[in-house]
C-alpha cells in the first residue's frame, strides 16, 4: 500500500550519490516557492526508516528552500527490496 504524506527531510536517507542539474534545481526552487510541491517524491519505508532513490532535484530544491518536510509517496518494503535498489 502506498500513501502520500509529509516526511521530515532529515529522516530520508539517500544511499546513492547523485549530481543534480543546478539549473533544474533553481527552476524547481522558484516553482515550489511560488505554488508549492506538486509532485511527491517516492520513498521506501524499511523498518521505520525512509530511503529515497528518485526525486533528487525536488529533494535538493526543498532542502535549499529551508523546508523541513517534503511530500512523499511512501511504500513499505522489506529489507530485501531495499537491497535490490542499492545493488
PyMOL CGO cylinders between C-alpha atoms (Angstrom):
from pymol import cmd
from pymol.cgo import CYLINDER

trace = [
    CYLINDER, 0.00, 0.00, 0.00, 1.28, 3.46, -0.94, 0.3, 1, 1, 1, 1, 1, 1,
    CYLINDER, 1.28, 3.46, -0.94, 0.35, 6.59, 0.98, 0.3, 1, 1, 1, 1, 1, 1,
    CYLINDER, 0.35, 6.59, 0.98, 1.26, 10.23, 0.34, 0.3, 1, 1, 1, 1, 1, 1,
    CYLINDER, 1.26, 10.23, 0.34, 2.48, 12.16, 3.38, 0.3, 1, 1, 1, 1, 1, 1,
    CYLINDER, 2.48, 12.16, 3.38, 4.88, 14.85, 4.54, 0.3, 1, 1, 1, 1, 1, 1,
    CYLINDER, 4.88, 14.85, 4.54, 8.21, 13.37, 5.65, 0.3, 1, 1, 1, 1, 1, 1,
    CYLINDER, 8.21, 13.37, 5.65, 10.94, 15.30, 7.51, 0.3, 1, 1, 1, 1, 1, 1,
    CYLINDER, 10.94, 15.30, 7.51, 13.80, 15.88, 5.05, 0.3, 1, 1, 1, 1, 1, 1,
    CYLINDER, 13.80, 15.88, 5.05, 16.38, 14.96, 7.69, 0.3, 1, 1, 1, 1, 1, 1,
    CYLINDER, 16.38, 14.96, 7.69, 14.82, 11.49, 8.07, 0.3, 1, 1, 1, 1, 1, 1,
    CYLINDER, 14.82, 11.49, 8.07, 15.28, 10.48, 4.43, 0.3, 1, 1, 1, 1, 1, 1,
    CYLINDER, 15.28, 10.48, 4.43, 18.45, 8.55, 3.65, 0.3, 1, 1, 1, 1, 1, 1,
    CYLINDER, 18.45, 8.55, 3.65, 19.80, 8.86, 0.12, 0.3, 1, 1, 1, 1, 1, 1,
    CYLINDER, 19.80, 8.86, 0.12, 22.22, 5.92, -0.27, 0.3, 1, 1, 1, 1, 1, 1,
    CYLINDER, 22.22, 5.92, -0.27, 23.09, 6.52, -3.93, 0.3, 1, 1, 1, 1, 1, 1,
    CYLINDER, 23.09, 6.52, -3.93, 25.12, 9.68, -4.63, 0.3, 1, 1, 1, 1, 1, 1,
    CYLINDER, 25.12, 9.68, -4.63, 23.83, 11.80, -7.49, 0.3, 1, 1, 1, 1, 1, 1,
    CYLINDER, 23.83, 11.80, -7.49, 24.91, 15.02, -9.16, 0.3, 1, 1, 1, 1, 1, 1,
    CYLINDER, 24.91, 15.02, -9.16, 21.93, 17.28, -9.83, 0.3, 1, 1, 1, 1, 1, 1,
    CYLINDER, 21.93, 17.28, -9.83, 21.46, 19.75, -12.68, 0.3, 1, 1, 1, 1, 1, 1,
    CYLINDER, 21.46, 19.75, -12.68, 21.65, 23.05, -10.77, 0.3, 1, 1, 1, 1, 1, 1,
    CYLINDER, 21.65, 23.05, -10.77, 19.51, 24.90, -13.34, 0.3, 1, 1, 1, 1, 1, 1,
    CYLINDER, 19.51, 24.90, -13.34, 16.73, 22.36, -12.81, 0.3, 1, 1, 1, 1, 1, 1,
    CYLINDER, 16.73, 22.36, -12.81, 17.09, 22.71, -9.02, 0.3, 1, 1, 1, 1, 1, 1,
    CYLINDER, 17.09, 22.71, -9.02, 16.83, 26.54, -9.30, 0.3, 1, 1, 1, 1, 1, 1,
    CYLINDER, 16.83, 26.54, -9.30, 13.75, 26.23, -11.52, 0.3, 1, 1, 1, 1, 1, 1,
    CYLINDER, 13.75, 26.23, -11.52, 12.12, 23.85, -9.03, 0.3, 1, 1, 1, 1, 1, 1,
    CYLINDER, 12.12, 23.85, -9.03, 13.01, 26.17, -6.14, 0.3, 1, 1, 1, 1, 1, 1,
    CYLINDER, 13.01, 26.17, -6.14, 11.17, 29.00, -7.90, 0.3, 1, 1, 1, 1, 1, 1,
    CYLINDER, 11.17, 29.00, -7.90, 8.15, 26.79, -8.64, 0.3, 1, 1, 1, 1, 1, 1,
    CYLINDER, 8.15, 26.79, -8.64, 7.96, 25.20, -5.17, 0.3, 1, 1, 1, 1, 1, 1,
    CYLINDER, 7.96, 25.20, -5.17, 8.44, 28.62, -3.57, 0.3, 1, 1, 1, 1, 1, 1,
    CYLINDER, 8.44, 28.62, -3.57, 5.57, 30.06, -5.61, 0.3, 1, 1, 1, 1, 1, 1,
    CYLINDER, 5.57, 30.06, -5.61, 2.98, 27.28, -5.81, 0.3, 1, 1, 1, 1, 1, 1,
    CYLINDER, 2.98, 27.28, -5.81, 4.28, 24.51, -3.56, 0.3, 1, 1, 1, 1, 1, 1,
    CYLINDER, 4.28, 24.51, -3.56, 5.44, 21.00, -4.34, 0.3, 1, 1, 1, 1, 1, 1,
    CYLINDER, 5.44, 21.00, -4.34, 3.03, 19.43, -6.81, 0.3, 1, 1, 1, 1, 1, 1,
    CYLINDER, 3.03, 19.43, -6.81, 4.64, 16.02, -7.40, 0.3, 1, 1, 1, 1, 1, 1,
    CYLINDER, 4.64, 16.02, -7.40, 5.63, 13.85, -4.41, 0.3, 1, 1, 1, 1, 1, 1,
    CYLINDER, 5.63, 13.85, -4.41, 8.95, 12.03, -4.38, 0.3, 1, 1, 1, 1, 1, 1,
    CYLINDER, 8.95, 12.03, -4.38, 8.99, 8.23, -3.99, 0.3, 1, 1, 1, 1, 1, 1,
    CYLINDER, 8.99, 8.23, -3.99, 10.30, 6.84, -0.70, 0.3, 1, 1, 1, 1, 1, 1,
    CYLINDER, 10.30, 6.84, -0.70, 10.72, 3.31, 0.62, 0.3, 1, 1, 1, 1, 1, 1,
    CYLINDER, 10.72, 3.31, 0.62, 10.00, 2.73, 4.30, 0.3, 1, 1, 1, 1, 1, 1,
    CYLINDER, 10.00, 2.73, 4.30, 12.07, -0.15, 5.63, 0.3, 1, 1, 1, 1, 1, 1,
    CYLINDER, 12.07, -0.15, 5.63, 11.97, -0.99, 9.33, 0.3, 1, 1, 1, 1, 1, 1,
    CYLINDER, 11.97, -0.99, 9.33, 10.71, 2.53, 10.15, 0.3, 1, 1, 1, 1, 1, 1,
    CYLINDER, 10.71, 2.53, 10.15, 13.48, 4.28, 8.16, 0.3, 1, 1, 1, 1, 1, 1,
    CYLINDER, 13.48, 4.28, 8.16, 12.94, 6.20, 4.91, 0.3, 1, 1, 1, 1, 1, 1,
    CYLINDER, 12.94, 6.20, 4.91, 15.08, 5.75, 1.80, 0.3, 1, 1, 1, 1, 1, 1,
    CYLINDER, 15.08, 5.75, 1.80, 14.87, 7.97, -1.27, 0.3, 1, 1, 1, 1, 1, 1,
    CYLINDER, 14.87, 7.97, -1.27, 16.12, 6.98, -4.71, 0.3, 1, 1, 1, 1, 1, 1,
    CYLINDER, 16.12, 6.98, -4.71, 14.20, 9.33, -7.00, 0.3, 1, 1, 1, 1, 1, 1,
    CYLINDER, 14.20, 9.33, -7.00, 13.11, 12.96, -6.82, 0.3, 1, 1, 1, 1, 1, 1,
    CYLINDER, 13.11, 12.96, -6.82, 16.70, 14.13, -6.28, 0.3, 1, 1, 1, 1, 1, 1,
    CYLINDER, 16.70, 14.13, -6.28, 16.08, 17.58, -7.79, 0.3, 1, 1, 1, 1, 1, 1,
    CYLINDER, 16.08, 17.58, -7.79, 12.88, 18.14, -5.76, 0.3, 1, 1, 1, 1, 1, 1,
    CYLINDER, 12.88, 18.14, -5.76, 14.67, 16.93, -2.62, 0.3, 1, 1, 1, 1, 1, 1,
    CYLINDER, 14.67, 16.93, -2.62, 17.57, 19.37, -3.12, 0.3, 1, 1, 1, 1, 1, 1,
    CYLINDER, 17.57, 19.37, -3.12, 15.19, 22.22, -4.02, 0.3, 1, 1, 1, 1, 1, 1,
    CYLINDER, 15.19, 22.22, -4.02, 13.19, 21.71, -0.81, 0.3, 1, 1, 1, 1, 1, 1,
    CYLINDER, 13.19, 21.71, -0.81, 16.41, 21.45, 1.20, 0.3, 1, 1, 1, 1, 1, 1,
    CYLINDER, 16.41, 21.45, 1.20, 17.78, 24.69, -0.25, 0.3, 1, 1, 1, 1, 1, 1,
    CYLINDER, 17.78, 24.69, -0.25, 14.46, 26.45, 0.38, 0.3, 1, 1, 1, 1, 1, 1,
    CYLINDER, 14.46, 26.45, 0.38, 14.82, 25.56, 4.06, 0.3, 1, 1, 1, 1, 1, 1,
    CYLINDER, 14.82, 25.56, 4.06, 11.76, 23.30, 4.09, 0.3, 1, 1, 1, 1, 1, 1,
    CYLINDER, 11.76, 23.30, 4.09, 11.60, 20.88, 7.00, 0.3, 1, 1, 1, 1, 1, 1,
    CYLINDER, 11.60, 20.88, 7.00, 9.39, 18.34, 5.20, 0.3, 1, 1, 1, 1, 1, 1,
    CYLINDER, 9.39, 18.34, 5.20, 8.81, 17.04, 1.69, 0.3, 1, 1, 1, 1, 1, 1,
    CYLINDER, 8.81, 17.04, 1.69, 5.70, 15.50, 0.14, 0.3, 1, 1, 1, 1, 1, 1,
    CYLINDER, 5.70, 15.50, 0.14, 6.41, 11.81, -0.49, 0.3, 1, 1, 1, 1, 1, 1,
    CYLINDER, 6.41, 11.81, -0.49, 4.70, 8.67, -1.76, 0.3, 1, 1, 1, 1, 1, 1,
    CYLINDER, 4.70, 8.67, -1.76, 5.69, 6.15, 0.91, 0.3, 1, 1, 1, 1, 1, 1,
    CYLINDER, 5.69, 6.15, 0.91, 5.81, 2.45, 0.15, 0.3, 1, 1, 1, 1, 1, 1,
    CYLINDER, 5.81, 2.45, 0.15, 6.57, -0.01, 2.96, 0.3, 1, 1, 1, 1, 1, 1,
    CYLINDER, 6.57, -0.01, 2.96, 9.05, -2.66, 1.90, 0.3, 1, 1, 1, 1, 1, 1,
    CYLINDER, 9.05, -2.66, 1.90, 11.16, -5.42, 3.44, 0.3, 1, 1, 1, 1, 1, 1,
    CYLINDER, 11.16, -5.42, 3.44, 14.95, -5.10, 3.64, 0.3, 1, 1, 1, 1, 1, 1,
    CYLINDER, 14.95, -5.10, 3.64, 15.28, -7.47, 0.62, 0.3, 1, 1, 1, 1, 1, 1,
    CYLINDER, 15.28, -7.47, 0.62, 13.63, -4.83, -1.60, 0.3, 1, 1, 1, 1, 1, 1,
    CYLINDER, 13.63, -4.83, -1.60, 15.97, -2.15, -0.27, 0.3, 1, 1, 1, 1, 1, 1,
    CYLINDER, 15.97, -2.15, -0.27, 18.97, -4.37, -1.12, 0.3, 1, 1, 1, 1, 1, 1,
    CYLINDER, 18.97, -4.37, -1.12, 17.73, -4.63, -4.73, 0.3, 1, 1, 1, 1, 1, 1,
    CYLINDER, 17.73, -4.63, -4.73, 17.63, -0.82, -5.02, 0.3, 1, 1, 1, 1, 1, 1,
    CYLINDER, 17.63, -0.82, -5.02, 21.15, -0.44, -3.66, 0.3, 1, 1, 1, 1, 1, 1,
    CYLINDER, 21.15, -0.44, -3.66, 22.75, -3.33, -5.57, 0.3, 1, 1, 1, 1, 1, 1,
]
cmd.load_cgo(trace, "trace")
